[in-house]
Amino acid sequence: MNTSYTYMEQTIEYHIIYKKRKSLGIYIDVYGNIELRVPRDATVVQIQQMLENKWPWIIKNQLEMKEKTKGFKEKEYQEGEQFLYLGSGYPIRIVEDDELKSEHIDFTGIELMIYVKIHDEEKIQKLLKRFYYQQCKALVQKRINLNQSKFKMKPRGFKISNNKKTWGTCNSDRELTFNWKLAMAPIEVIDYIVIHEMCHMVHLNHDRSFWRLVGKFMPDYESRQMWLSQSHWKMVV
């Protein structure tokens, strides 16, 4: 059954399915369509209360899904274009100085300052990638150091990679690799990937023992997985 509901001056349309179940659930597909699965005896008041309780989450996730289905927006290396850093979007500001000794990027807390001799888009893109590589390396090193006390074994080393298929890996020699784009994720997500790969020093596969160990150190790891699942498409340069 298709219906709609208005709350806080916003209206959503959703499809409701009555099933043999005990709880009420909300699901948003990749196109932003909302589906409610509720017990057969659920009342209108219960359904509306669930919608209101989950309203910010519904609006946020529906918008993200709709944006995602529009396809990837090509980045423009111009003043004001936003790039993710530690989970938030920051505009870039380009400073041209033909007497620069070294072209580089500084993060001020509110924007990414890009210092170049001339405004060249290919150069700016390369500088951004170098910035993320450097930041990722420093962030991962710090997180490994902070979490090392949880483990009896130590990584033999780690490197930052451009692997497009994984966020991190750990081999049988306890050598870790991490995707440079992790610098765009919130610090708690970086923590999750670091913990995940360090747990592979103990359990190389993804069996129950592995996930129990991850859950021991990070009980809310699923919410951190969810951020990557929902936001990875934004992590572009």
C-alpha positions in Angstrom: 0.0 0.0 0.0 1.4 3.4 -1.0 0.8 6.4 1.2 2.5 9.5 2.5 3.2 11.3 5.8 4.0 15.0 6.6 6.1 15.9 9.6 8.1 19.1 10.3 6.8 20.6 7.1 8.3 17.8 5.0 6.4 15.1 3.2 7.6 11.6 2.4 5.9 8.9 0.3 6.4 5.3 1.3 5.2 1.8 0.6 3.9 -0.2 3.6 3.8 -3.9 3.9 2.0 -5.8 6.7 3.8 -9.0 7.6 4.0 -11.6 10.3 6.7 -10.0 12.4 7.1 -8.4 15.8 8.9 -5.2 15.1 8.5 -2.2 12.7 11.2 -1.7 10.1 12.2 1.0 7.7 14.1 0.3 4.5 15.4 2.7 1.9 16.5 1.3 -1.4 19.2 2.6 -3.7 16.8 4.9 -5.5 15.6 6.6 -2.3 12.3 4.7 -2.2 11.0 4.1 1.4 9.4 0.8 2.5 7.9 0.1 5.9 7.5 -3.5 7.0 5.2 -3.7 10.0 3.3 -6.3 12.1 -0.2 -7.0 10.9 -1.7 -5.6 14.0 0.4 -2.3 13.9 -1.7 0.8 14.5 -1.6 4.0 12.5 -0.3 5.8 15.7 2.6 3.3 16.1 3.6 3.7 12.5 3.5 7.5 12.7 5.5 7.4 15.9 8.2 5.3 14.3 8.4 7.7 11.3 8.7 10.7 13.6 11.4 9.0 15.8 13.4 8.1 12.7 12.6 11.3 10.7 16.2 12.8 10.6 17.6 9.4 9.6 15.0 8.9 6.9 15.5 12.4 5.3 19.2 12.1 5.4 19.4 8.6 3.9 16.8 9.2 1.3 18.6 12.3 0.1 21.9 10.5 0.0 20.4 7.6 -2.0 18.8 10.0 -4.5 22.1 11.9 -4.9 23.9 8.7 -5.5 21.6 7.5 -8.3 22.3 10.7 -10.2 25.8 9.4 -10.8 29.2 10.7 -10.0 29.6 14.4 -10.3 32.9 15.3 -11.9 35.0 17.4 -9.6 36.0 20.8 -10.6 39.3 22.2 -9.4 38.0 25.7 -8.9 37.5 27.9 -5.9 34.7 26.7 -3.7 34.6 23.1 -4.9 34.2 20.8 -1.9 36.3 17.7 -1.0 35.8 15.3 1.9 38.3 15.3 4.7 37.8 13.3 7.9 34.1 12.9 7.0 33.2 16.5 6.3 33.2 18.5 3.1 35.6 21.5 2.8 35.9 24.0 0.0 39.2 24.5 -1.7 40.9 27.9 -2.0 43.6 28.3 -4.6 46.5 30.7 -4.0 48.8 31.4 -7.0 52.4 32.5 -6.4 54.9 32.0 -9.2 57.7 32.4 -6.6 56.7 29.4 -4.5 59.5 27.0 -3.5 57.1 24.1 -3.0 53.5 23.6 -4.2 51.5 22.2 -1.3 48.1 22.0 0.6 47.3 23.3 4.1 44.2 22.4 6.0 43.0 25.4 8.0 40.1 23.8 9.8 37.5 25.5 7.5 39.1 25.1 4.0 41.8 23.4 2.0 44.4 26.0 1.0 46.1 25.0 -2.2 49.3 26.8 -3.0 50.4 26.6 -6.7 52.6 28.5 -9.0 49.9 28.6 -11.7 46.3 27.4 -11.7 46.6 24.0 -13.4 43.8 21.5 -12.8 45.9 18.4 -13.3 48.5 19.8 -10.9 45.8 20.6 -8.3 44.3 17.1 -8.6 47.8 15.6 -8.1 48.4 17.8 -5.1 45.1 16.7 -3.5 45.9 13.1 -4.0 49.3 13.6 -2.4 47.7 15.4 0.5 45.3 12.5 1.1 48.2 10.0 0.9 50.2 11.9 3.4 47.3 12.5 5.8 46.2 8.9 5.5 49.7 7.6 6.4 49.9 9.9 9.4 46.4 9.1 10.6 46.8 5.3 10.2 50.1 5.4 12.0 48.5 7.2 14.9 45.6 4.8 15.1 47.8 1.7 15.0 49.9 3.1 17.9 46.7 3.9 19.9 45.3 0.4 19.3 48.5 -1.6 19.6 48.0 -2.4 23.3 44.9 -4.5 22.4 47.1 -7.0 20.5 50.0 -9.3 21.5 51.3 -9.2 17.9 52.5 -6.1 16.1 52.2 -5.3 12.4 55.5 -5.7 10.6 54.7 -2.6 8.7 52.1 -0.8 6.7 51.7 1.1 3.5 49.2 3.3 1.8 47.8 1.9 -1.5 45.6 2.8 -4.4 43.7 -0.5 -4.3 40.2 0.3 -5.7 38.7 -2.9 -4.3 39.5 -2.8 -0.6 39.9 -0.3 2.3 42.6 -2.4 3.8 44.4 -5.7 3.8 46.6 -7.8 6.0 48.7 -10.7 4.7 50.2 -13.7 6.5 53.3 -11.7 7.3 51.3 -9.2 9.2 51.9 -6.5 6.6 49.0 -4.1 6.4 47.9 -1.9 3.6 45.3 0.9 3.7 43.5 2.8 0.9 44.5 6.5 0.7 40.9 7.6 0.4 40.4 6.7 4.1 41.6 10.2 4.9 38.2 11.3 3.6 36.4 9.2 6.2 35.5 10.2 9.8 38.2 9.3 12.3 35.9 6.6 13.9 35.7 4.9 10.5 39.5 5.0 10.1 39.7 3.4 13.5 37.3 0.6 12.4 39.4 -0.2 9.3 42.6 -0.2 11.4 41.1 -2.4 14.0 39.7 -4.7 11.3 43.1 -5.2 9.7 44.9 -5.6 13.0 42.4 -8.3 13.9 43.4 -10.1 10.8 46.9 -10.6 12.4 45.0 -13.0 14.7 42.4 -14.4 12.3 43.3 -14.1 8.6 39.8 -15.0 7.4 36.3 -13.5 8.2 35.1 -16.4 10.4 33.1 -16.0 13.6 36.2 -15.8 15.7 37.4 -12.8 13.6 34.1 -10.9 14.0 33.9 -11.7 17.7 37.3 -10.1 18.1 36.4 -7.0 16.1 33.2 -6.7 18.2 35.2 -7.1 21.4 37.3 -4.1 20.6 34.6 -2.1 18.7 31.0 -3.1 19.6 29.5 -0.6 17.2 31.6 -1.6 14.2 28.5 -2.1 12.1 27.6 1.6 12.2 31.1 2.4 11.0 30.7 -0.1 8.2 27.4 1.6 7.3 29.1 5.0 6.8 31.4 3.5 4.2 28.6 1.6 2.5 26.5 4.8 2.2 29.2 7.4 1.6 32.0 5.7 -0.4 30.7 7.2 -3.6 31.4 10.7 -2.3 35.1 9.9 -1.7 36.5 11.1 -5.0 39.2 13.5 -6.1 
